[in-house]
């Protein structure tokens, strides 16, 4: 698993380095990059709120999510790297298609058990800019279990690969 993670990180770094050399036509769009946030829902992000920090055609997002279930606490914490690689937008110079690589920590706690999972998520997605400061993004991919622990009385079922999907409304300041 470490071999695959190392290969993915090297490929992402190489792609970012190559991409930074491409010229951008910003005559009709804003080149202003601002910090923003997103509100969304999905798995493994759950109902989530994220801080988004743009870096040219890339970005970092940090967030937390939860599911409101009676007598159970399900939470998620995430750190993601986004790389925008294709397409053009009318409202921003950031390309709408993106690759997302991230770590998600899931915690499911009840009176009888606690389950903790650390997932490496790899997703492909698209931003749809509605205005210069507001839009919707959708992504899907797979999550690979890096760590799994269970304490308490529960039937332990943990797949090695999880489906991942998320949709969010994002805002730029």
N, C-alpha and C positions, 0 to 999 in steps of 0.2 A: 504494500500500500504506500509506503514511503517513497518508493521508486516512482510511482504514478504522481504523487503529490509534487515531488521535486521536478518532474518533467513538466507538469502543468504550470508551476510557478516560473520556470525558466522560459516556457513558451509565452506566457503572459508578459513577462519582462521584455522579451525580445520584440514582441508585437508592439508594445508601447514605445520602445526605442525607435523602431522603424517608422511607426505612424507619426511620431513627433516631427519628422522631416517633411511631411506632406503639407503643401500650402493650403490655406483656407480662404475661400472667397467670402469675406464678411461684409460686402458692400450693402446687402439688403437685410442682414440680420445683426443682432446685437452680439458683440464680443465680450460683453460684461459677464463675468462668472460670479455667481453669488451663492452663498450657503443657502440651503433650503431644508425642507423636511417633507416627509411623506406619511400618509395614513393609509393602511392597507389591510388585506386579509389573504390568508393562504396557508399552505403547509410547507414548511415547518415554521413559518414566520408568525402564524396564528393571527389574531387581531393585533396589529402592530403600529408603532410610531418609530420613525427613523430620522436621524439627522444625516443630511447628505452634504458632502464636502466635495465640490468639483475641482478637478485638476486637468485642464485642457480637455482632451477627449476621454479622460479617465475620471474616476471618482471613488470616494470612500463613503460608506454608509455604516452608521452604528445605530443599533436599535434594540427595542424590547417589545415583546408581545405577550398576550395572555388569552385564555379562553374562560369566560365566566360560566363555571359549572358548580352546581350546589355540592358541598362537601368534598370538593376536590380543587386543588390548585395546579393549573397547567400553565407554565410560563416558558418563554423563549427569549434568549439573548443572542444577538447576531452582530457579526462584523463582516462586511462585504466589500469586495473590490469590483468596481464596474469598469469596463472598457468599451467605449462606443466606437464602432468600426465601419458602419456602412449607412448609406442613404443620406438624405438632406432634409432639413427642416426649414419651413418658411419663417420661423420665429427665433431660432437660435443656431449658432454655428455647430453645436454639439450634434453629432450624427444620431439618428433615432434608434438604430439597431445596436444592441449591446450584449456583451458576454459578462456574466456575473460569477465570480468565484468567492465563496464565503464559508465561514464557520458558524454553525448554529448549535447552541446548547439548549436542549429541551429538558425540562424538569416537570415531572408529573408526580404530585404528592397527594396521598389520601391518608386516612387514619390507619389503614392496614399496610400500606406499602409506599415506597418511593422509587421511581424509575428515572434514571438520568442517562441522556444520550448526547454525544458530541458528533455532529455530522459535518462532512465536507460537502458543500453544495456546489454543483456546476450547472449553470442555467444559461439559456439564450432568451433574449427578450426584446421588446420594442417599446419606445416611448412615443406617445401621441401628444404633441404639443397643441394645446387648444388656444393659448395666448403665450406671450413672452414669459409669463410667470406661473402658469398653471398647466397641468397636463395629467395624462393617465399613462401608467406603464403596466405591461403584462409580461410575465416571464414564466418559463417552465424548464424543468430539467430533472436531474437525479441527485440524490444525497447519499453519500457513502458513510457508513458507520465507522467512526474512528475509535469510539469508546462507548461502552454500554455497562451500566451497573443497576442492579435491582436489590432492594432491601425490603424484607417483609414478606407477607403471604400473598403471592400473586402468581399466575401462570406467566412465565417469562417467554414472550414472543418478540423477537427483535430481528427484523430483516437486515441483511447486509446492505441492500440498496433500497432507498425510500423514494417515492415519487415526490417531486417538489413543484409547487405552482404558487404564484402570488400575483395579485393585482393591487395597484396603489394609485392614489391621487397624490400628485407631488406639487409642491409650491416652492418657488424661488423668490427670495426677497430682493 
